[in-house]
């Protein structure tokens, strides 16, 4: 009985997704160019572009159909393709096995903040 109550409390306190939708990946042609945060884009880093999350936000991106996930740092703005919620770097996209698919349905959860971004201010 206690275990059941504990599980109900934990489920009720779990962080809800910030957003769900389609993710795509970007990289070719952007290597070495500045991102919206001022950093240089590096496809081999686990970074991502989001329209409104503060720079430095650490986001857990979970592929809905497989359950695979990756943590990324938001350092750019986008995506600019209609219907997409996040653009992942090549390394992040590879981590959730979406390189060949190009686009995948994902769930986003903010799980932290990188200090070097001045407390994730926009």
ABEGO torsion letter per residue (X at the ends): XAAAAAAAAAAAABBBBABBEBBBBBGBGABGBBBAAGBBBBAABBBBBBAABBBGBBBBBBBAAAGBBBBBBBABBOBABBGBABBBBAAAAAAAGAAAAGBBBBBBBBAEBBAAAGGGBX
